[in-house]
Amino acid sequence: MISDMDAPVQRIILPVTSCAALDLIILTPRLQAIIAEHDIAHGRLDVYNQHTTSGILSDNLADVDACGDYLSAIKLLEDERGHHSDLKEIIQALFEKIARDNARYEHDDMTKRTQNLIPDERRNGWSHIWAAFCAQELRVPIRDGKLGLGRWQQVFYVDCDGPRERELLVDVFRYS
């Protein structure tokens, strides 16, 4: 049974448009605007991605253009030892070694794959593999009317199969 505390104050469909085959879209300002619009002082915000070729991540990223691609955004990471160097190296390795868009994937063989097909089906096996490394949902506390992120954290959406128009589900909860 769902208690009043578990029921969202608001359920929002957040449209997201990617501009490139691999695109990064910072969500933090839009999520903060949702909190302000609903006057939530304390609570939580849940973001859910309902697509299999994209994901939601949180990390310390510099701001990028709305249509900047993910690899360009990675170049804007602070040049600090540790996490960011590792992240950049791993992402580059994934694209170069594991998830090339021109490699052969069973998913893309339309003579074998006969379910869930739409007209003009994309060949996008690599994007499903990359998205498997991303979260599909993210929960962020709300404190004093602001997202409870770390000082440099951002919430962002990674589209691995753009350009596309997508929708994310956002639930906002108020705690008394």
N, C-alpha and C positions, 0 to 999 in steps of 0.2 A: 504494500500500500504506500502511495506517495503522500508524504506529509506536506503541509503548507510550505515548509522550509525548502522542500525539494522541487516544488512547482516553479517553473520559470515565470518571472514577471513578464517577460516578453520573449517571443520566438521570432527571429528575424531571418529573412532570406537575403543574404548579402551577395549581390552580383559582382563578379570578378571577370575582367577581360584581359587575356594575355595578348601580347603583341609579337611574340616570337616562338619558335619551336620549343625552346627551353627558356622560360621566363620566370623572373622573381618579382613578386608584387608585395610591397610592404603593407601590412594590414593595420599596424599599430594606431595610426591617426584615426582611421575609420572606426576601429573598435572603441577607442577612447571617446569618439563622438557619440557612439551608441550609449555608452555609460552616462554621458552628460545629458543626452536627450531624455533618458529615462530617470534621471536624478537618483542614481544609485550611489549611496555613500559607502556601503559595505556589502559585499556579496561575492559573486564569482561570475565569470563569463566563460562559456564553453563554445568553442568553434569546432564544427565538424565538417570534414571534407567528404562529399559523397561521390567522388570520382576515383577511378582506379589508375589514372595516369597522372596524378598530381598529389601533393601533400601539403602539410602545414608544419612549419618549423619555427623554432625560436632560437635566436643566436644574436651575437654582437655584430651587427652589420652596419656599415655606413649607409646613409640614404642614397638611393639610386633613382634614376628617372623611372617614370611609371612603365615605360616600355623597354627598360634595360634588360638584357638577358642575364641568366644566372651566372654564366662564366665571367661576364664583365663585372657583375656584382661581387663575385669572389675576389677579384683583383682589388676591390676597394676595402677589403677587410683590413683592420689594423694589422700592421706588421709586427705582431708580437710572437714570441717563442711559444711553442706548445700547441694549444688547441687550433688556432687559426692556420698555422702552417700545416698541421696534420689534416685539417678539414680540406684545405685547398689541394693538397697532395692526393688525398683519397678520392675527391671528386674528379680530379683530372684522370686518375687511374681508372675509375669506373667508366668514364667516357671513352678513354683510349683503349682499354683492355676488355671490358666486360659488356658495356651497353652501347656499342656503336649503332648508330641509326641505319647503317648500310649492311649490317651483319644479317645472317639468315636466322629467322625465328619461326618455330612451328606455328606460333600464334598468327603469323602473317601469311601462312599458306592456306588460302581460302578453299583449296580442294580438300583439305583435311579438317579445317575448322568450319563447321556448318551452323553453329548456334550463335546467337547474339549478334547477328550481322545486320547492318543497315545499308541502304544504298550508298555507294561510293565509300565503303568501309576503308578507313585508313590502315596502312600497314605501320603498326606502332608497337611492335613487341618490345623494343628497347625501352619505351616510356613506361611500360608496366614494371619492368625490372628496376628502373631507377626509382619509381614511386614507392616500391617496396621498402626502400631505405628511408622514407619519410613517414612521419606520423600522420594519421588520418584525423586525429582530434587533438585539441589542446585545451587545457583548463587553466585559467588565470584568475587569481584572486583579485578582488576589487577592495582597495583600502583608501579611505578618505576621498572617494570619488575618482580614483585613478587606478589604472591597471597596475597590479602588484608585480611589475617586472623589475628586474635588476637595473641598475643605473644605465647600462649600455644595451640592454636587451631590446630586441624588436621581434614582433610576430610577423611572419611572412608566409606567403602562399607560393609554392613552386609548381608551375605548370610544366610538365615534361612532354606535352603533346599539343602545344599551341601552334598558331594562335587559335584561341577558342573563347567563347563566352561560357562561363561556369557560374554555379551558385554554391555558396557555402551556407550552412545552417549555423546560426548564432543564438544561443540561449543565454539570457541574462537573469541572474538570481539575486534577490535582495535578502540580506540578513538583517535582522533587527538588532 
